[in-house]
């Protein structure tokens, strides 16, 4: 059993192939950045929405507790 695992030298690209490869890489990187920025924007918008909802719930709970405590004082 003889396995030949010799390493082939890398294929040399022509200038046209290199330009095409570089253009494709650039386009892929730009697309990835656009997708990342869109995901970040959506994340931050969702976080702000959830924060506003939480603050509204807390304010409502504080108001309810304040009203309950003033009514409890009147009943005595």
Secondary structure in CASP SS format (residue, H / E / C, confidence):
PFRMAT SS
TARGET T0000
AUTHOR 0000-0000-0000
METHOD secondary structure of the structure
MODEL  1
X C 1.00
X C 1.00
X C 1.00
X C 1.00
X C 1.00
X C 1.00
X C 1.00
X C 1.00
X C 1.00
X C 1.00
X C 1.00
X C 1.00
X C 1.00
X C 1.00
X H 1.00
X H 1.00
X H 1.00
X H 1.00
X H 1.00
X H 1.00
X H 1.00
X H 1.00
X H 1.00
X H 1.00
X H 1.00
X H 1.00
X H 1.00
X H 1.00
X H 1.00
X H 1.00
X H 1.00
X H 1.00
X H 1.00
X H 1.00
X H 1.00
X H 1.00
X H 1.00
X H 1.00
X H 1.00
X H 1.00
X H 1.00
X H 1.00
X H 1.00
X H 1.00
X H 1.00
X H 1.00
X H 1.00
X H 1.00
X H 1.00
X H 1.00
X H 1.00
X H 1.00
X H 1.00
X H 1.00
X H 1.00
X H 1.00
X H 1.00
X H 1.00
X H 1.00
X H 1.00
X H 1.00
X H 1.00
X H 1.00
X H 1.00
X H 1.00
X H 1.00
X H 1.00
X H 1.00
X H 1.00
X H 1.00
X H 1.00
X H 1.00
X H 1.00
X H 1.00
X H 1.00
X C 1.00
END
